[in-house]
Amino acid sequence: MKLILTAAVDKLGDAGDVVEVRDGYGRNFLIPRGYAIRWTRGGEKQIDGIKRSRDAREIRGLDHAQEVRQQIEGLSIELPVRAGSTGKLFGAVTAADVAGAIKKAGGPSVDKRSIEIGKPIRNIGTHTVGVKLHDAVTAHVPLTLVAQG
């Protein structure tokens, strides 16, 4: 089965790649989860759009990753969360929450899959979160959680 990937899939390819997979894997896993669409001649136009958006988000090398790291580490990021009177959160902070907070603080758009939280964050205070920008570059971001008023 010939498919066009709409998202990065481990050991298969990145968004916009045309791949050949077994019928069951494509029909039962990739397509229902939205990771791929069936390949058609008209789908080639969609590939161009997917690749353009991927190139806009992508880090373009080690030097660019260093610049983005300096930009992100220079931010002061506050994330308002719901918490009880003892300082424990109702739930946990997710990678999508951190990505939104970085964007809101004036930083670049960061893919939520590149954020490394480690242990779940469940208390108010300052925590350090990693953002993997390149294989050799990881930005360590101080994240301050404050209770919503």
ABEGO torsion letter per residue (X at the ends): XBBBBABBBBGAEBBGBBBBBBAAAAAAAAAAAGABBBBBAAAAAAAAAAAAAAAAABBAEAAAAAAAAAAAAABBBBBBBBBBAAGBBBEBBBAAAAAAAAAAAGBBBBBAAABBAEBBBABBEBBBBBBBABAABBBBBBBBBBBBX
